[in-house]
């Protein structure tokens, strides 16, 4: 059972993450593709690598992964797989943790192409991603 204070903190963190996701979603809609890719590659918000011990690193990865999974489950308008992955990347970069943003194309049951973006860190998928057996991985940023 989660204590009421911990639950309140989780919901507050989720609300802040939703705001970040919405801001990034608007940026994705407004910025031209080449400018957006340049920002993703340059990452001007990046901080030096953090010197976190393994336990702290795993704890932060778990927290950010939880935020991303919650957002993927609850997201309605103003969110996309790319905006969620970029929001997660911002958090990981601010903590100085290594991460990779993946872009790929999958197929739905009807055979139509579906673009998808997902985030990983240390070989661990933090967002629901494209199954490599069911689609093509295009680029890692």
N, C-alpha and C positions, 0 to 999 in steps of 0.2 A: 504494500500500500504506500502510495506517495503522499508525503506530508502536504498540507495545504500551501505552505510557503513555497516548497519546491515546485508545486504545480503552478502557482502564480508566477514564479520566475520563468518557468518553461513557456507559459503563455505569453509573457512579456517579451521574451527572446524571440518567440515565433512571430509576434506582431511586428517587432522591429525588422526581422528578416523579410516579412511580407512587404514592408515599405521599401526596403532595398531592392527586392525583386521587382516591384512595380516601377521604380525609378530606372532600373536597368532595362526593363521591358520597353519603356518609352524611348530610351536611348537606342535600343536595337531598332525600333521602328523609325527613328528620326535620322540616325547616322547612315551615311552611304556604306555599303559593304566593305570597300577597301579601307576606309577609315576605321571601321569597327575591327577588322582583322589586324590592322596595324596596332591599335590599342591592345588587343589581346596578346599580340606578340611582344610588344614593348613593356607592357605592364608598369606604367609609371607610378602606380600605387604600391609597388612591391617594397618590402622591407628586407633587411639582411636576414639570412637564415637564423632561426631561433635555436638556442641551445637548450632545448627541452629534453628532459630525460624520457626514456621510452614510455613510462607510465603516463606522464603528462601529455606526451604526443598522442598516445592512443586515446586518452580521455578527450582531448580537443577534437580529434578526428571523429570520435563517437558522437560528440555533441553536434558537430557540424553535419555529420551524416544524418542524425536524427532530425535536425531542422530541414534538411533537403528532402528526406522521405516524407515528413509531415506536409511540406509544401506541395510535393508531387501528388499526395493523396487529396489535399483540400483545395488545390488551386482551381480557380474559375477563370474569369477574364483577367487580363493584365498580367499574364504569366505564360512562359513557354519553357520548354526544356533548355533552350539556350540561355534565357534570362536567369533561370534558377542555377544553372551551372556556372554562369559568370558571377552571380552573387556568392555562391559557395567559394569560387576561386578568389574573389576579393577577400573574404574572411580568412581563407588559408594563407593568402599572400600577406595580409596584415599580421598574421601570427608568425610569418616566416617559415611556413611549412611547405614542402615541395608538393606540386600537384600538376596534373595534366588535363587539359580540356580536349575532348575528342569530338569530332564531327563525323557523321556517317549517314548512310542511307539504308533504310530497311524496306521491307515489303509487307504490306498488309495482306490479309487472306485473299483479297480480290486481285492481288498482284500489282497494286499501285505503289509507286515509290513514296516513302515517307522520310523526310530529313529528320535527323535527331542529333542532339548534343548531350554529352554526359561528362561527368567529372570523376577523376580517379586520383588517388594518392598512394604511392608505394604499392602499386598493383591491386589496390582495393577500390572497387567501385563505390563512390559515395552517393551517386544518383542512379536511379534505374537507367540502365544503358541498353545499347543495341547488342543483342546476342550476336557474337561474331559468326555463328553458324547460320544466321538468318539475314545477314545483310553485309554491306560493304563498309569498311572503315576507310574514310577518305583522308583525314588529316588530324594530327595532334598538335595543339598549340601550347 
